[in-house]
Amino acid sequence: MRLCLITDSYPSTTQTFVYEPVEWLRAAGHRVDVITSRRSEAPGTTPATHPALVVPPWRSRPDKVRLALASPARTAAAVPAALEWRRRSSWSVAEIVTRAAIPELAAADYVVAHFGPTGAAWLPVAAAARRPYAVYFHGYDATSYPRERPAAYAGLVASGAAALTNSGYLRSVLVGLGFAEPRIGVIPYGISADLVKEREPAPLAGSTLLTIARLVPKKGLDDSLRAFAAAQPALRGGWRYRIVGDGPLLEELRALARSLGVADLVEFSGFLSRAATLAALREASIFVLASKTPASGDTEGTPVSILEAAALGLPVLSTRHAGIPELLPEGADREGYLVPEGDVAGLAAAMARLGESLERRRSWGERCRAFVRARHSPAAHVSEFLAALERLADVPRWPG
């Protein structure tokens, strides 16, 4: 199968769920071309290992003429649909038709755009190229983004383009935005192939609690820091809390740790390379992610960090937020490992329970590991992704 994937930035450090599946698909024998608005370099990636065609949001007239002359037949064939779709696009007819003639897109069996805004922008191009089209929604693009722009996906909904997403939770959100439920495919994220190779679970004998996340409100790091401080009578100062990631809340969270009296026990590690991130997971004994819905309405889809921690056998503590309950074994809430959003006391109690017992950590960690490995392997992701495209993707129709 020949696929064309479109994304705004590639390969982005925080989007392993975009660039790692490209490698899985290629390893399975499929041709995958990537088109991106800008090149970014995630640690451990290079243009040679993760090739992509960079097509900036706007191009000069000479560039468009050159591209049109390079594929005159394809360019001419795209003109009628481009004229119909022009009023629903911020791009000119010339921009639409020259994009539709890009060989990597025009020859694809299926075109898939990652994130709703990118999918809406490229919709007229897929229609002009007459390519079966799908848009993969991941989180903010289905929650906070359309709150600010209620008509953002009107064209996508009317066109009949397939919508893909990572959880039953986001499927329900997309239905609320007007997408027809039969046109939505749920494709759970896969865990990294590096983690699948790990035959033994993490030992969990140390005393490090770990979070891997962008330092933004929806990750709930203020709650997990408060819970860590509240759990100190049980943890007795013997545990450290390591936070891997960066973001706008860094200084605010540092100040909070100082005010809670745990600054000496908290390490802010910043962004790490892929190898260093996996090493941090192997060295940890408890993983926590206290996600919650901020005022903006931005929510998670299904956090990859939870999948990776669980895949290594770390006991996971989290919240009943977005698609997170779909990532943990049945009974997580009854056992206190899945608490309501903002439940600092519940998080603290779970930290204390697991911190006091290696046996509990290993028992819950093994259940998390078995659950995730059975449902989120790279092979399962590739199989479900391709099946969803074959079942759902179609050439977008002019909405009238």
N, C-alpha and C positions, 0 to 999 in steps of 0.2 A: 504494500500500500504506500502511496505517496502522500505525505502530509505537509501542509504549510501552517506553521504556528506564528502568530503575531503577538508581540508584547511591547510594552512601552520601554522597558529597560531590560537588557539581557547581557550576561547572567547576573542578576541582582543578588547581593549577599543575603537578603532576607527572603528570597523566593526560591529556595531549593525545590519546592513543590512545582516550580515551572521548569527549571533547567535539568534536574535529575531525570524526570520521566523522558526527556528528549533522548538521553543516553540509553535508557531502557528500551525505548522503541527502536532505536537504531540497532541495538544488540539483538533485538528480535527479528531483524532483517528488513525493517521498514525504512524508507527514505523520509527524512524529516528535514525540511528547510525552515529556518527561523528568520523572520523579519522583525526588526526592532527599530524604534525611533532613536535610541541612543545606546551606545555600547557602554556597559559597566563591567567591572572585573571583580567577581566574587573571589575571595581567597582560594588559591589552588586552581583557578581557571585562566585560560589564555585564549586569544583568537584562534589558535590552532586546535586546542582541545574542545572549544565551544564556539564554533563558527556561526556567524549570523550576518545577514545582509542589513546594513544600516540605511534606513530610509527616513530622513528627517521629516518633521511635521510639515514643513513648507520647503519647496524647491524653486530654484530660479527658472525663468522661461527657457534659457538655453538647455538646462537639464531636461526639462519636459520635452523639448523638441528632439533632443538626442534620443531619449527613451522611446518616443513615438516612432522615430525613424528606424530604431532597432527592431521593433515588432509592429510593422505597419498593419498587417492583417488583424492581429489581436487588438490593436488600438482602434481600428475602424469598427470592428465587431462590438466593441464596448460602448461606442458612442450612443446608440439609441437608449440603452438602459441608464447611462450616465445623465442624459438629458432629462429622463423621468425623475431620477433621484436627486438631481441637483438641489432642489429647494429644501431637501431634508439634510443637506450636508453643508459643512463650513468650507468644504473644498470646492474648487472650480471644476467644471467639466473636464478641463485639460488634466487637472490633478487626478481626478477619479479614473479617467481612461488610461493614463500612463501607469497608475498603480495597478489597475486591472490587467495590464499587459506585462507586468513583471513575471518573468518565466517561472520563478519558484511558486508563485501564486496561481498563475493561469493554468499550469499543468498539474496542479494538485488534485488528488481525489477528494480531499476534504480540507477546508480552511478552518482553523480554530483560533479565535482571539482570546487571550487571557485578560480578564478583568472587564467589567461592564463598560466603562468609558471608552476603552480601546475598541471593544466590540461594536459599540454604537458608531464610532467614527469610521470604522472600516466596513460597515454594512453596505453602503452604496458601491464600494469597490467589489465586494464579493458578489453583489447582485449584477454589476456590470460584467464581471468575469464569468458569470453563470456557474459559480462553484458552490457545492453544498457547504453550508456554513453553520458554525456553532460558536457560542460564547461561553467561556468558563468563568463563572462567578466564584469569588473566593472569600468575601467577608465585607469589608467596608463598602465595596461597590454595590452590594445589595441592601445595605443598611443605612449608613449615614449619607452616602452620596445622593441617593434619590430623595432623601428628606429635604435636601437643599435644592434639588432640581427635579421636581415631581414629574416633569415630562421627558426626563433624560432618555428613557427607554421606550418611548411611545413607538418609534419606528421599528425597533427590534420586536416588540410585541406584535405589531401589526404585520410584520414581514413573515412571521411564522418560522424565523430562525430558531434553531435548537438552543436551549439553555442547559448548560452543564453546571454542576456544583458539587461540593464535597460532603454534604450532610443532609439528612432529612430536615433538620432545622432550617437551613438556607433554602431548601426546596419550598417550604411553607412560606418563607419570606418572598420568594420569587412569585409564587401564586398570588400573594397579596399585592404584588406590583402589576399583576395583569397577565403574566405568562400562563399559558395553558398547561395544566399539570401533566397531561400526556406528552408534552413537548419538552419536559425537563428530565434530565438524567442525573442520577446521583452516583458519582464516581469517587469513592473514598481515596484519600491520599495513600501513597505507598511509602514504606520506610526505606531508607537508604540501603543500597546493596551492600555497603560496608558493614551495616549493622546486621544484615541477614547472615553474614559470614561469621559473626560472633557466636560460637557454639556454647559458651558457658555464660551464665548470667553474671552481672557485676557482684563482687563479694559482699558489699554493703556493710563491711565491718568497720568502716571509718566513721567520722562524725562531721560530715559536710552535707548541708542542705543546699540544693541547687535550684536556681531559676535561670532559664535561657529565654530572653524576650527583649523586644524593643522597649525602651523606657518611655512608654506612652500610657495614657490613663487607662485604656481598656485592659491592660495587663495586670492591674490591681496590685502593683508592687508596694503601694502604701499599706494595703491591708496585710500583705504577707510579712512586711517588716514589723508591723504592729503585733501580728500573731507571734512572730519569732521572739519579740520582746516579752510578750505575755507568757510564753512557754518557758522562760528562763528558770523559774523555780523547779521545774522538772528536768530541764536540760542542764542546769547547774553550770552554765558558762562553758561547758565542754564541747559545744557544737559551734561550727562556723556556718555562716550563710554566704554563699557565693552567688553573685548575680552577673551573668554573662550577657552582654548586650549594651547598646548605647541608645541615646535618644534625648529629647528635650527636657525630660524630668530628672536628669542625672543630679544636678546640684540640689534640687528640691528633695530628692530621696536621700542624698548624703546628709543634708540638714536634718531630715526626719530621723535617720539612724542615730545621729548625735543627740537629738532631743529625747530619744527613747533610751539612751544609755547603752546602746549595743554597737556603736560605731567601731569599736575594737574587734568585734566579732563578725563584721560584715565586710566583704570584699567586692568591690565593683571592678570587674575584669575588663569591661569594654567588649567590643567585637573581637572574636578570635578566629583564626583560620579554621578550616573544616577539621583538620587533624587535631588541633588544640581543643576544639569544641567536643569532639568525640572523646578525647582524653578526659575532659572535665566530667562528662557523663559517666565514664568508667570509674572515676575516682569518687563520685558522689554516693551517698547512702539514702537520700530522700529527695524526690523532685516535687516542687510545688509551683503551681501557677494559679493565682487567685483572680482570674479574669472576671471582669464586670462590665456593665454597660455604662459608659460615661454620658454626660449631658449631650454630647454630639450625636448619640445614637449609634456610634461605631461599635460593631461587635466582632468577635472572632467568627471564623468558619469552623475549622477543626485545626487546632494548633499542632504544627509538625513537631514542636519540641516535646509535647506529651507523647506522641507516637514514638519518637526516638528514645526517650527515657524509658518508656514501657518496654520497648523492644530489647533493651539491655537488662531488663529485670529490675529497674528501680521502682520502688513503691511510689505511686503518684498520688498527690493530694491536689484537689482542684475544686472548682465551683460548678454549680448547675447553671451554666452559661452557654448559650448558643449550641453548637454541636458537640461540646465537650462530653456530656453524658454518653454519647454514642461511642466514645473512645475507650471507656472503662468497663470492666466486667460487671455483670449484674450483682447488685448488692453493695456497690460502692457507697451509696448514700446511707444505707442501713448501718454500715460499719463505720461511718463517720469520715470517710475519705473523699466524699463529694458533698460539699456544703453549699448552702445558699450564697448568692453573691453578697459580698460585704460582711459575711459572718466571721469576724475576726476571732471571736471566742471559739467557734467550731474549728477553725484552722489551727488555733493554738492547741486545742485539746488533741487534735490528730497528730500534730508535730510531737507533742509530749508522749502520746501512746507509742508512736513508732520510734521515737528517740530513745525510749527506755527499753526497747525489746528488739534485739537482732532477729529473734524468731518471727516476730510479727512483720518486720521489714521484709524478710525473705519470703514469708508466706504470701503477703499481698503483692510483693514484687513479682513473684513467679506467676501469680494469677494475671497480673497486668501483661506480663511478657507473653504468656500463652494466648491471651485474647487478641493482642495486637498482631502477633506473628501469623495467626490463623486468618486474619481478615485484611491485612494491609501489606502484603508482600508486593514487591515490584511486579511480579508476574500477574498477580490479581489485578493490580491497577491497570496494567497495559491491556489485559483481556477485557476488563469492563469499559475502559476508555474507547477501544476500537469497536466493541459491540454497541456502545451508545451512539457512536457516530454513524454506524451502518443502519441503526434503527431510527435515528432521529434527524440527522442532518439533511437539509434539503436546500435547494437554491432559493434565496430570499425572493419573495414576491413583492411587486409594487403595491403598496398599501392603498393606493387610490387617492 
